[in-house]
């Protein structure tokens, strides 16, 4: 029997993970694996960054440098982007031990220490998968219902993707068509607008089902809008056969949360499709399985140790802020609420008033007031008893960031309408700063309160402006 195994990317990745685990008791981070794989494929930092929607400086100077230092420490020799293959191969040649696993007439050879670490999704039928019988039996049964909706939410590396694949496999065993679509596969340009994203979404599902995409037939001049175009594309392309339902699994749904103009529209569309299954025979043929990270707030120390997990939000957490005295944490969420917590993890208050998700929260410098920016285009001010003090209106689209001036007299807000607005605490709009062609995602005052920095989705630009109150 041939006991040799080729030194492939999968083997190299697991060798790297094993070495790092043995040295630091942790696995490579997802972003580090992305850089390692890109380097394995001979891609430059720029190409790795472009494909995965990151800035080149971050991939090169931050992730890359840390990755090579981590592997240098783990392998006991200097490791760089140019020599890591040889370093991992030397580790492989030195320590590989073999186990032959017979599987019927087939055999596979793997390293004694290189099985399937939980830093990556397991095959749906992997012998190393730990079953959660009660949960999975409910999912296996539920996915076969008409217009089913299953949400998988958990921290990273807890098996969301593996569970999603097993649910899809169960559906396929029962004659359903299945599609597993990972949003990490979408290039950065796809998220440039709602239209681009939905066209990619529709075309990707077509390709997964072996169909030729015909998105241009539905979008055309887009006179009826992107959401309607996408709805009828799905209805006419995938849902006509009542005897052959479709189960669509969307993995790493978290990625869409970063894109404020797309997320609420896309998630709202999915909700509408699911609800339409209650009355439409065609839409009963579509079931959804959605996987994303959990809806928690986590506290960490500077050594990277997780201290506490705060649970209570019913949707993803978009923003967190400490009070100036460090005793209270505010969190904003996709569930439309702001929650206040103490450092023991107790939920103190829930602030309700925004019509939909909350994008940003911030304490005033004296800790007596909380500002929140929402998808409803408003900024709301609250006191520590949870009373809504004031609502600031004037933005045309979602408010993605709010910030108090150091003297607490002024509030800055950045919005999807491409503007930064300044307000006083009586709710009067003082100034509107323009110049962006796209949304403003972040605003911040300088420590002396004389300048404002804003960052946006406008080709990665940062603007700094004088502000003299």
Secondary structure by P-SEA (a helix, b strand, c coil): ccccccccaaaaaaaaaaaaaacccccccaaaaaaaaaaaacccaaaaaaaaccccccccccaaaaaaaaaaaaaccccccccaaaaaaaaaacbbbbbbbbcccbbbbbcccccccccccccccccccccaaaaaaaaaaaaaccbbbbbbbbcccccaaaaaaaaaaaaaaabbbbbbbbcccccccccccaaaaaaaaaaaaaaaaccccccccccccccccaaaaaaaaaaacccccccbbbbbbbccccccccccccaaaaaaaaaaaaaacccccccccbbbbbbbbccbbbbbcccccccccccccccccccccccccccbbbbbccccbbbbbcccccccccccccccccccccccccccbbbbbccccbbbbbcccccccccccccccccccccccccccbbbbbccccbbbbbcccccccccccccccccccccccccccbbbbbccccbbbbbbbbcc
